[in-house]
């Protein structure tokens, strides 16, 4: 049986693999790009998103800027670390289905996906097949399931040293088995 089929069966039954909560476990892949923009790389951000960002103060005291996909179906929020050395160095990405009435600067493409091919609409088993079984899971009051992946300094020292950050986290939120929202990036010190 292919691994992604086994994982899909576990998830369909509402079961998370036991080892997903072990501290020695780390994801098999960490996304660091979305829409061709890399974390903490102002050059790629400027090339893909342009210079005319309207930023605002958001959660965790990060500056944020909002965009929408060309087809108008997705909202991308980018979070910029205030002391990152560049106004365009992105610390975190947040992608979700666009809410009715929202209007933001349009991006030149409709399909927004990560470097590992993760995009809205994928099934939970497809995400687990790409990222591995090292996650924890929660369920919201509205019955949405969220898979939490992360790496802290002890687990991913070389990865995090490259960014000089203490942690990386990624959350994938599913409704009716389909990905409707995700956020990933570097945790601030």
TIRO-633752 format. One record per residue: residue in three letters; chain; z, x, y of N, C-alpha, C in turn. Coordinates in nm, 2 decimals, always signed. Layout:
REC  residuo  cadena     n_Z     n_X     n_Y    ca_Z    ca_X    ca_Y     c_Z     c_X     c_Y
REC      ALA       A       Z       X       Y       Z       X       Y       Z       X       Y
...
//
This chain:
REC  residuo  cadena     n_Z     n_X     n_Y    ca_Z    ca_X    ca_Y     c_Z     c_X     c_Y
REC      UNK       A   +0.00   +0.08   -0.12   +0.00   +0.00   +0.00   +0.00   +0.09   +0.12
REC      UNK       A   -0.08   +0.06   +0.22   -0.09   +0.13   +0.35   +0.04   +0.12   +0.42
REC      UNK       A   +0.09   +0.22   +0.49   +0.21   +0.22   +0.57   +0.22   +0.10   +0.67
REC      UNK       A   +0.11   +0.08   +0.74   +0.12   -0.02   +0.85   +0.13   -0.16   +0.79
REC      UNK       A   +0.08   -0.18   +0.66   +0.09   -0.31   +0.59   +0.24   -0.33   +0.56
REC      UNK       A   +0.30   -0.23   +0.50   +0.44   -0.24   +0.46   +0.53   -0.27   +0.59
REC      UNK       A   +0.50   -0.20   +0.70   +0.58   -0.22   +0.82   +0.56   -0.36   +0.87
REC      UNK       A   +0.43   -0.41   +0.86   +0.40   -0.55   +0.91   +0.48   -0.65   +0.83
REC      UNK       A   +0.50   -0.62   +0.70   +0.57   -0.71   +0.61   +0.72   -0.71   +0.65
REC      UNK       A   +0.78   -0.59   +0.68   +0.92   -0.58   +0.72   +0.94   -0.65   +0.85
REC      UNK       A   +0.85   -0.64   +0.94   +0.86   -0.70   +1.07   +0.85   -0.85   +1.06
REC      UNK       A   +0.75   -0.90   +0.98   +0.73   -1.04   +0.96   +0.86   -1.11   +0.90
REC      UNK       A   +0.93   -1.03   +0.82   +1.06   -1.08   +0.77   +1.17   -1.07   +0.86
REC      UNK       A   +1.15   -1.00   +0.98   +1.26   -0.98   +1.07   +1.35   -0.87   +1.04
REC      UNK       A   +1.30   -0.77   +0.96   +1.38   -0.66   +0.91   +1.33   -0.53   +0.98
REC      UNK       A   +1.42   -0.46   +1.03   +1.39   -0.32   +1.09   +1.43   -0.22   +0.98
REC      UNK       A   +1.35   -0.12   +0.96   +1.39   -0.02   +0.87   +1.53   +0.04   +0.90
REC      UNK       A   +1.61   +0.06   +0.80   +1.75   +0.11   +0.81   +1.75   +0.24   +0.89
REC      UNK       A   +1.66   +0.33   +0.87   +1.67   +0.46   +0.94   +1.63   +0.45   +1.08
REC      UNK       A   +1.59   +0.34   +1.13   +1.54   +0.33   +1.27   +1.66   +0.35   +1.37
REC      UNK       A   +1.78   +0.33   +1.33   +1.89   +0.35   +1.42   +1.96   +0.49   +1.40
REC      UNK       A   +1.91   +0.57   +1.31   +1.97   +0.70   +1.30   +1.94   +0.79   +1.42
REC      UNK       A   +2.03   +0.87   +1.47   +2.01   +0.95   +1.58   +1.92   +1.06   +1.56
REC      UNK       A   +1.90   +1.11   +1.43   +1.81   +1.22   +1.40   +1.66   +1.17   +1.40
REC      UNK       A   +1.64   +1.04   +1.40   +1.50   +0.99   +1.40   +1.44   +0.99   +1.53
REC      UNK       A   +1.31   +1.03   +1.54   +1.24   +1.02   +1.67   +1.10   +0.97   +1.64
REC      UNK       A   +1.04   +0.91   +1.74   +0.91   +0.85   +1.72   +0.81   +0.96   +1.68
REC      UNK       A   +0.70   +0.91   +1.60   +0.60   +1.01   +1.56   +0.50   +1.04   +1.67
REC      UNK       A   +0.50   +0.95   +1.77   +0.41   +0.97   +1.89   +0.48   +0.92   +2.01
REC      UNK       A   +0.46   +0.99   +2.12   +0.51   +0.94   +2.25   +0.40   +0.92   +2.35
REC      UNK       A   +0.38   +0.81   +2.40   +0.27   +0.79   +2.50   +0.31   +0.85   +2.63
REC      UNK       A   +0.22   +0.93   +2.69   +0.24   +0.99   +2.82   +0.13   +0.96   +2.92
REC      UNK       A   +0.04   +0.87   +2.88   -0.07   +0.83   +2.97   -0.10   +0.68   +2.96
REC      UNK       A   -0.15   +0.63   +3.06   -0.19   +0.49   +3.07   -0.31   +0.48   +3.16
REC      UNK       A   -0.42   +0.43   +3.12   -0.54   +0.41   +3.20   -0.59   +0.55   +3.25
REC      UNK       A   -0.56   +0.65   +3.17   -0.61   +0.79   +3.21   -0.52   +0.86   +3.31
REC      UNK       A   -0.40   +0.80   +3.34   -0.31   +0.86   +3.44   -0.19   +0.91   +3.35
REC      UNK       A   -0.16   +1.04   +3.37   -0.05   +1.10   +3.30   +0.08   +1.10   +3.37
REC      UNK       A   +0.19   +1.09   +3.30   +0.32   +1.10   +3.36   +0.33   +1.23   +3.44
REC      UNK       A   +0.39   +1.22   +3.56   +0.42   +1.33   +3.65   +0.30   +1.41   +3.68
REC      UNK       A   +0.18   +1.35   +3.68   +0.06   +1.42   +3.72   -0.01   +1.35   +3.83
REC      UNK       A   +0.02   +1.40   +3.96   -0.03   +1.33   +4.07   -0.18   +1.34   +4.08
REC      UNK       A   -0.24   +1.44   +4.03   -0.39   +1.46   +4.03   -0.46   +1.34   +3.96
REC      UNK       A   -0.41   +1.31   +3.84   -0.47   +1.20   +3.76   -0.44   +1.07   +3.82
REC      UNK       A   -0.32   +1.05   +3.88   -0.29   +0.93   +3.95   -0.38   +0.90   +4.07
REC      UNK       A   -0.40   +1.01   +4.15   -0.49   +0.99   +4.26   -0.63   +0.96   +4.22
REC      UNK       A   -0.68   +1.03   +4.11   -0.82   +1.01   +4.07   -0.84   +0.87   +4.02
REC      UNK       A   -0.74   +0.81   +3.95   -0.76   +0.68   +3.89   -0.71   +0.56   +3.98
REC      UNK       A   -0.61   +0.59   +4.06   -0.55   +0.48   +4.13   -0.58   +0.48   +4.28
REC      UNK       A   -0.63   +0.60   +4.33   -0.66   +0.61   +4.47   -0.53   +0.65   +4.55
REC      UNK       A   -0.55   +0.65   +4.68   -0.44   +0.70   +4.77   -0.37   +0.58   +4.84
REC      UNK       A   -0.43   +0.47   +4.85   -0.38   +0.36   +4.93   -0.28   +0.27   +4.86
REC      UNK       A   -0.16   +0.33   +4.82   -0.06   +0.25   +4.75   +0.04   +0.19   +4.85
REC      UNK       A   +0.07   +0.07   +4.83   +0.18   +0.01   +4.90   +0.30   +0.02   +4.81
REC      UNK       A   +0.40   +0.10   +4.85   +0.51   +0.12   +4.76   +0.63   +0.04   +4.82
REC      UNK       A   +0.72   +0.01   +4.73   +0.85   -0.06   +4.77   +0.96   +0.00   +4.68
REC      UNK       A   +1.08   -0.01   +4.73   +1.20   +0.03   +4.65   +1.22   -0.07   +4.54
REC      UNK       A   +1.24   -0.02   +4.42   +1.26   -0.11   +4.31   +1.38   -0.07   +4.23
REC      UNK       A   +1.39   -0.11   +4.10   +1.50   -0.08   +4.02   +1.52   +0.07   +4.00
REC      UNK       A   +1.64   +0.11   +3.97   +1.68   +0.25   +3.96   +1.65   +0.34   +4.08
REC      UNK       A   +1.63   +0.27   +4.19   +1.60   +0.34   +4.32   +1.47   +0.42   +4.31
REC      UNK       A   +1.38   +0.37   +4.23   +1.25   +0.43   +4.22   +1.16   +0.36   +4.32
REC      UNK       A   +1.06   +0.43   +4.37   +0.95   +0.36   +4.45   +0.86   +0.30   +4.35
REC      UNK       A   +0.80   +0.19   +4.38   +0.70   +0.13   +4.28   +0.58   +0.08   +4.36
REC      UNK       A   +0.47   +0.07   +4.29   +0.34   +0.02   +4.34   +0.29   -0.07   +4.24
REC      UNK       A   +0.22   -0.18   +4.28   +0.17   -0.28   +4.19   +0.02   -0.29   +4.20
REC      UNK       A   -0.04   -0.30   +4.08   -0.19   -0.31   +4.07   -0.22   -0.42   +3.97
REC      UNK       A   -0.34   -0.47   +3.97   -0.38   -0.56   +3.86   -0.51   -0.52   +3.80
REC      UNK       A   -0.54   -0.55   +3.68   -0.66   -0.51   +3.61   -0.78   -0.58   +3.68
REC      UNK       A   -0.89   -0.53   +3.65   -1.02   -0.58   +3.71   -1.04   -0.73   +3.68
REC      UNK       A   -1.00   -0.76   +3.55   -1.02   -0.90   +3.51   -0.91   -0.99   +3.56
REC      UNK       A   -0.80   -0.94   +3.63   -0.70   -1.02   +3.68   -0.59   -1.07   +3.59
REC      UNK       A   -0.60   -1.02   +3.46   -0.51   -1.07   +3.36   -0.38   -0.99   +3.34
REC      UNK       A   -0.38   -0.87   +3.39   -0.26   -0.78   +3.37   -0.21   -0.72   +3.50
REC      UNK       A   -0.08   -0.70   +3.51   -0.02   -0.64   +3.62   +0.04   -0.51   +3.58
REC      UNK       A   +0.00   -0.40   +3.65   +0.05   -0.27   +3.62   +0.15   -0.23   +3.74
REC      UNK       A   +0.27   -0.19   +3.70   +0.36   -0.14   +3.80   +0.38   +0.01   +3.77
REC      UNK       A   +0.37   +0.10   +3.87   +0.40   +0.24   +3.85   +0.52   +0.27   +3.92
REC      UNK       A   +0.61   +0.35   +3.87   +0.74   +0.39   +3.93   +0.73   +0.54   +3.96
REC      UNK       A   +0.76   +0.57   +4.08   +0.76   +0.71   +4.13   +0.90   +0.76   +4.16
REC      UNK       A   +0.92   +0.88   +4.10   +1.06   +0.94   +4.13   +1.06   +0.99   +4.27
REC      UNK       A   +1.16   +0.95   +4.35   +1.17   +0.98   +4.49   +1.17   +1.13   +4.52
REC      UNK       A   +1.23   +1.21   +4.43   +1.24   +1.35   +4.46   +1.15   +1.43   +4.36
REC      UNK       A   +1.04   +1.37   +4.32   +0.95   +1.43   +4.22   +0.86   +1.54   +4.28
REC      UNK       A   +0.86   +1.56   +4.41   +0.78   +1.66   +4.47   +0.64   +1.61   +4.51
REC      UNK       A   +0.60   +1.49   +4.47   +0.47   +1.43   +4.51   +0.49   +1.28   +4.52
REC      UNK       A   +0.42   +1.23   +4.62   +0.43   +1.08   +4.64   +0.35   +1.01   +4.53
REC      UNK       A   +0.28   +1.08   +4.45   +0.19   +1.01   +4.35   +0.23   +1.05   +4.21
REC      UNK       A   +0.34   +1.12   +4.18   +0.38   +1.16   +4.05   +0.45   +1.05   +3.98
REC      UNK       A   +0.39   +0.99   +3.88   +0.45   +0.86   +3.82   +0.55   +0.90   +3.71
REC      UNK       A   +0.67   +0.84   +3.72   +0.77   +0.86   +3.62   +0.77   +0.76   +3.51
REC      UNK       A   +0.73   +0.64   +3.54   +0.72   +0.53   +3.44   +0.61   +0.43   +3.47
REC      UNK       A   +0.56   +0.37   +3.36   +0.46   +0.27   +3.37   +0.51   +0.14   +3.31
REC      UNK       A   +0.47   +0.03   +3.37   +0.51   -0.10   +3.32   +0.39   -0.19   +3.32
REC      UNK       A   +0.35   -0.24   +3.21   +0.23   -0.33   +3.20   +0.27   -0.46   +3.14
REC      UNK       A   +0.23   -0.57   +3.20   +0.26   -0.70   +3.15   +0.14   -0.80   +3.19
REC      UNK       A   +0.15   -0.92   +3.13   +0.05   -1.02   +3.16   +0.08   -1.06   +3.31
REC      UNK       A   -0.02   -1.09   +3.38   -0.01   -1.13   +3.52   +0.05   -1.27   +3.53
REC      UNK       A   +0.14   -1.29   +3.62   +0.19   -1.42   +3.65   +0.10   -1.49   +3.75
REC      UNK       A   +0.10   -1.62   +3.73   +0.01   -1.71   +3.82   +0.05   -1.68   +3.97
REC      UNK       A   -0.05   -1.67   +4.05   -0.02   -1.65   +4.19   +0.00   -1.50   +4.24
REC      UNK       A   +0.02   -1.41   +4.15   +0.03   -1.27   +4.18   -0.10   -1.22   +4.23
REC      UNK       A   -0.10   -1.14   +4.33   -0.22   -1.07   +4.38   -0.18   -0.93   +4.42
REC      UNK       A   -0.25   -0.84   +4.36   -0.23   -0.70   +4.38   -0.36   -0.63   +4.39
REC      UNK       A   -0.36   -0.50   +4.43   -0.48   -0.42   +4.44   -0.54   -0.41   +4.30
REC      UNK       A   -0.67   -0.44   +4.30   -0.74   -0.44   +4.17   -0.78   -0.30   +4.13
REC      UNK       A   -0.77   -0.27   +4.00   -0.82   -0.15   +3.94   -0.96   -0.16   +3.90
REC      UNK       A   -1.03   -0.05   +3.89   -1.17   -0.05   +3.85   -1.20   -0.09   +3.71
REC      UNK       A   -1.10   -0.11   +3.62   -1.13   -0.15   +3.48   -1.04   -0.26   +3.44
REC      UNK       A   -1.08   -0.34   +3.34   -1.00   -0.45   +3.29   -0.91   -0.42   +3.18
REC      UNK       A   -0.95   -0.33   +3.09   -0.86   -0.30   +2.97   -0.77   -0.18   +3.00
REC      UNK       A   -0.65   -0.20   +3.01   -0.55   -0.09   +3.03   -0.48   -0.06   +2.90
REC      UNK       A   -0.50   +0.07   +2.86   -0.44   +0.11   +2.73   -0.38   +0.25   +2.74
REC      UNK       A   -0.29   +0.28   +2.65   -0.22   +0.41   +2.66   -0.31   +0.51   +2.58
REC      UNK       A   -0.26   +0.64   +2.59   -0.33   +0.74   +2.52   -0.34   +0.72   +2.37
REC      UNK       A   -0.24   +0.65   +2.31   -0.25   +0.62   +2.16   -0.31   +0.49   +2.13
REC      UNK       A   -0.37   +0.42   +2.24   -0.45   +0.30   +2.21   -0.37   +0.17   +2.22
REC      UNK       A   -0.24   +0.18   +2.27   -0.16   +0.06   +2.28   -0.20   -0.02   +2.40
REC      UNK       A   -0.22   -0.15   +2.38   -0.27   -0.24   +2.49   -0.20   -0.37   +2.46
REC      UNK       A   -0.19   -0.46   +2.56   -0.14   -0.59   +2.55   -0.22   -0.67   +2.44
REC      UNK       A   -0.15   -0.75   +2.37   -0.22   -0.83   +2.27   -0.21   -0.78   +2.13
REC      UNK       A   -0.18   -0.65   +2.11   -0.16   -0.60   +1.98   -0.05   -0.66   +1.90
REC      UNK       A   -0.06   -0.66   +1.77   +0.05   -0.71   +1.69   +0.16   -0.61   +1.67
REC      UNK       A   +0.28   -0.65   +1.64   +0.39   -0.57   +1.62   +0.37   -0.46   +1.52
REC      UNK       A   +0.31   -0.49   +1.41   +0.28   -0.40   +1.30   +0.19   -0.29   +1.35
REC      UNK       A   +0.10   -0.32   +1.44   +0.01   -0.22   +1.49   +0.08   -0.11   +1.58
REC      UNK       A   +0.18   -0.16   +1.65   +0.26   -0.07   +1.73   +0.34   +0.02   +1.65
REC      UNK       A   +0.40   -0.04   +1.55   +0.49   +0.04   +1.46   +0.40   +0.14   +1.38
REC      UNK       A   +0.28   +0.11   +1.34   +0.19   +0.20   +1.27   +0.16   +0.32   +1.36
REC      UNK       A   +0.15   +0.30   +1.49   +0.11   +0.41   +1.58   +0.23   +0.49   +1.61
REC      UNK       A   +0.35   +0.43   +1.64   +0.46   +0.50   +1.69   +0.57   +0.54   +1.59
REC      UNK       A   +0.56   +0.47   +1.47   +0.66   +0.50   +1.37   +0.77   +0.40   +1.36
REC      UNK       A   +0.86   +0.42   +1.27   +0.97   +0.33   +1.24   +1.10   +0.37   +1.31
REC      UNK       A   +1.10   +0.47   +1.40   +1.23   +0.51   +1.46   +1.25   +0.43   +1.59
REC      UNK       A   +1.29   +0.31   +1.57   +1.32   +0.22   +1.69   +1.44   +0.14   +1.66
REC      UNK       A   +1.49   +0.08   +1.76   +1.59   -0.03   +1.75   +1.53   -0.16   +1.80
REC      UNK       A   +1.58   -0.27   +1.77   +1.52   -0.40   +1.80   +1.62   -0.49   +1.86
REC      UNK       A   +1.58   -0.56   +1.96   +1.67   -0.67   +2.02   +1.58   -0.80   +2.03
REC      UNK       A   +1.65   -0.91   +2.04   +1.58   -1.04   +2.06   +1.63   -1.10   +2.19
REC      UNK       A   +1.55   -1.15   +2.28   +1.59   -1.21   +2.40   +1.63   -1.35   +2.38
REC      UNK       A   +1.69   -1.41   +2.48   +1.73   -1.56   +2.47   +1.61   -1.64   +2.44
REC      UNK       A   +1.49   -1.60   +2.49   +1.37   -1.68   +2.48   +1.29   -1.64   +2.35
REC      UNK       A   +1.36   -1.58   +2.26   +1.31   -1.54   +2.12   +1.20   -1.43   +2.13
REC      UNK       A   +1.19   -1.36   +2.24   +1.10   -1.25   +2.24   +1.17   -1.13   +2.17
REC      UNK       A   +1.09   -1.06   +2.09   +1.14   -0.94   +2.02   +1.10   -0.81   +2.10
REC      UNK       A   +1.19   -0.72   +2.11   +1.17   -0.60   +2.19   +1.20   -0.48   +2.10
REC      UNK       A   +1.10   -0.39   +2.08   +1.12   -0.26   +2.01   +1.15   -0.16   +2.11
REC      UNK       A   +1.26   -0.08   +2.09   +1.30   +0.03   +2.18   +1.28   +0.16   +2.11
REC      UNK       A   +1.20   +0.24   +2.17   +1.18   +0.38   +2.12   +1.24   +0.47   +2.22
REC      UNK       A   +1.28   +0.59   +2.18   +1.33   +0.68   +2.28   +1.36   +0.82   +2.22
REC      UNK       A   +1.37   +0.92   +2.31   +1.40   +1.06   +2.28   +1.49   +1.11   +2.39
REC      UNK       A   +1.60   +1.17   +2.34   +1.69   +1.24   +2.43   +1.68   +1.39   +2.41
REC      UNK       A   +1.74   +1.46   +2.50   +1.73   +1.61   +2.50   +1.75   +1.67   +2.36
REC      UNK       A   +1.85   +1.63   +2.29   +1.88   +1.69   +2.16   +1.76   +1.67   +2.06
REC      UNK       A   +1.69   +1.56   +2.07   +1.58   +1.53   +1.97   +1.45   +1.59   +2.02
REC      UNK       A   +1.42   +1.58   +2.14   +1.29   +1.62   +2.19   +1.29   +1.73   +2.30
REC      UNK       A   +1.37   +1.83   +2.28   +1.40   +1.93   +2.38   +1.27   +1.99   +2.44
REC      UNK       A   +1.17   +2.03   +2.36   +1.05   +2.09   +2.42   +0.97   +1.98   +2.50
REC      UNK       A   +0.96   +1.86   +2.45   +0.89   +1.76   +2.52   +0.95   +1.73   +2.65
REC      UNK       A   +1.08   +1.71   +2.65   +1.15   +1.68   +2.78   +1.17   +1.80   +2.87
REC      UNK       A   +1.18   +1.92   +2.82   +1.18   +2.04   +2.91   +1.05   +2.05   +2.99
REC      UNK       A   +0.94   +2.01   +2.93   +0.82   +2.02   +3.00   +0.82   +1.93   +3.13
REC      UNK       A   +0.90   +1.82   +3.13   +0.91   +1.73   +3.24   +1.04   +1.76   +3.32
REC      UNK       A   +1.13   +1.84   +3.27   +1.26   +1.86   +3.32   +1.34   +1.73   +3.34
REC      UNK       A   +1.34   +1.64   +3.24   +1.40   +1.52   +3.24   +1.49   +1.50   +3.11
REC      UNK       A   +1.60   +1.42   +3.12   +1.70   +1.41   +3.01   +1.65   +1.32   +2.90
REC      UNK       A   +1.56   +1.23   +2.93   +1.53   +1.13   +2.82   +1.39   +1.06   +2.85
REC      UNK       A   +1.34   +1.01   +2.74   +1.21   +0.93   +2.75   +1.24   +0.80   +2.68
REC      UNK       A   +1.19   +0.69   +2.73   +1.21   +0.56   +2.66   +1.09   +0.48   +2.67
REC      UNK       A   +1.07   +0.39   +2.57   +0.96   +0.30   +2.57   +1.01   +0.17   +2.51
REC      UNK       A   +0.98   +0.06   +2.57   +1.01   -0.07   +2.53   +0.89   -0.16   +2.51
REC      UNK       A   +0.87   -0.22   +2.40   +0.75   -0.31   +2.37   +0.80   -0.45   +2.34
REC      UNK       A   +0.76   -0.54   +2.42   +0.81   -0.68   +2.41   +0.70   -0.77   +2.35
REC      UNK       A   +0.74   -0.85   +2.25   +0.65   -0.94   +2.18   +0.68   -1.08   +2.19
REC      UNK       A   +0.58   -1.17   +2.20   +0.60   -1.31   +2.20   +0.50   -1.36   +2.10
REC      UNK       A   +0.55   -1.44   +2.00   +0.47   -1.49   +1.89   +0.39   -1.38   +1.82
REC      UNK       A   +0.46   -1.26   +1.80   +0.40   -1.15   +1.73   +0.30   -1.07   +1.81
REC      UNK       A   +0.28   -1.10   +1.93   +0.18   -1.02   +2.01   +0.25   -0.95   +2.13
REC      UNK       A   +0.20   -0.83   +2.16   +0.25   -0.75   +2.27   +0.22   -0.82   +2.40
REC      UNK       A   +0.32   -0.85   +2.48   +0.30   -0.92   +2.61   +0.35   -0.83   +2.73
REC      UNK       A   +0.43   -0.73   +2.70   +0.48   -0.65   +2.80   +0.53   -0.51   +2.74
REC      UNK       A   +0.51   -0.40   +2.81   +0.57   -0.28   +2.77   +0.59   -0.19   +2.89
REC      UNK       A   +0.69   -0.10   +2.87   +0.73   -0.01   +2.98   +0.76   +0.12   +2.91
REC      UNK       A   +0.71   +0.23   +2.96   +0.75   +0.36   +2.90   +0.75   +0.47   +3.01
REC      UNK       A   +0.83   +0.57   +2.99   +0.83   +0.69   +3.08   +0.96   +0.77   +3.07
REC      UNK       A   +0.98   +0.84   +3.17   +1.09   +0.94   +3.18   +1.21   +0.88   +3.24
REC      UNK       A   +1.32   +0.90   +3.18   +1.45   +0.85   +3.24   +1.50   +0.94   +3.35
REC      UNK       A   +1.54   +0.89   +3.45   +1.59   +0.97   +3.57   +1.73   +1.03   +3.54
REC      UNK       A   +1.75   +1.15   +3.59   +1.89   +1.21   +3.57   +2.00   +1.14   +3.64
//
